[in-house]
Amino acid sequence: MIKLENLDEIKAKIKTSTDSEYILESLKANEKLQADRDVMLAAVKVDGQALYYGSKEIRNDKEIVLEAVTRKGLILKYASHELRQDKDIALAAVKQDKRALEYIASEELKQDPDITALFEEEK
């Protein structure tokens, strides 16, 4: 369990930590952290799952979402609707985990040659 620390200490620790469990537990417990862009960017670089705890604004931040899906493609599910239609994001997510295809918000993008080519490579 996380001991109570002041918010600045937690932010500093998240920005330098590689402890995924600490990061996720800290984010889960504090809405201010969930909305802090620098904290969230550092967190998704360690564990893409951190996007799950991100605020609405964070889930619509292309840089943060791209970092998250590069590490955990299925986290695309928690990106904003707008970014689930972004080709760069979709490609990164599907490259990391082919199952992320189901979370792409655009049928047209699901049929994009660059994305379908990722499935052809398996054959």
N, C-alpha and C positions, 0 to 999 in steps of 0.2 A: 504494500500500500504506500502511496506517496505521502510523505510527511508534509505538513503545511509549511510552505516556503513563501517568501514574498514573490509577487508576480514577476518582478525584474529578474530575480534569481532563476525562476523557472524558464523565462524566455531565454536567458543566457545559456542555461543548461541544454535546452532543446536545440539551440542553434549550433552547439558543439557536440551533441550526443550522437552516438550510434546505437543507443539502447532503444530499440523499437517499442518495447513494452512501456518504458518510462514515458516516451513521447506520446504514445496513444492514450495512456492513462491520464496524462497531464491535459491533453486536448479535450478528452472526454469530460473532464471536471471543470473546464473553465471557458465560458463563451468569449471572453476577451481574447484568449489565445486563438480561438477558432476564427476570429476576424482579423488577426494580426498577419499581414502579408508576409513579412520577413520570417516570422515563426513558422507559418504554414509552408512556405517555400523550403525552409530547412527541413521541416518534418517530412514532406513528401519525397525529398531526396534520400531519406533513410528508409521510408516505408510508404509506398503509394497509398496504402490503406488509410493514411492520415486524411486524405481528401474527404473521406466519409464524415469527418467531424468539422469540415470547413463550413464557414458561413456561406450564404447565398452569393455574396460578392466573390469569395474565394473560389467557389465552384464555377464561376464565370470568368476566371482569370486564366487566360490561355497559357501563360508560362507555367503556372502552378499545375494546371490540369495536364499539360504535356509532360511535365516531370513525373506526375503521379502515374499516368497510364504507361509511361515508358518502363516503369518498375512493376506495375500491376495492371495489366490490360483491362481486367474485369471491373476495375474501379470506374471505368467510363460510365457505368450505370449512375454514378453520383455527380457527374459533371452536369453543367447547365444544359438545357435543351439546345440552346444555340451552339455550344461547343461540341455537342454530340452530332452536330451536322458539319463540323469543321474537318476538312480532309486531312490536315496534318495530324490532328488529334486522333481521328479514326484510324489512320494508317499506323500510328505509333501503338495504339491500343491493340489492334489486330495482329501486328507483328509480335507483340509481347504474348498475346493469348488469343488464338483464333476465335475462341468463344465470345470475345468482345463484340463480334459482328452483330449479335442480337441487340446491342445497346446503341448502335448507330441510329440516329433519329431520322435519317433520310433514306428512303428506299432507293433513290437515285444514287446516293453515295455508296450504298451497299453493292451496287452493280458497277461501280467505278472500276475501270480496267486495272488500276494500280492495286486495288484491294482484292479483286477477284484473282489477280496473279499470285497473291500470297497463298491461295488455296491450291492453285495449279502446281505450285512447286512441290507439294506433297505427293503428287501422283507419279 
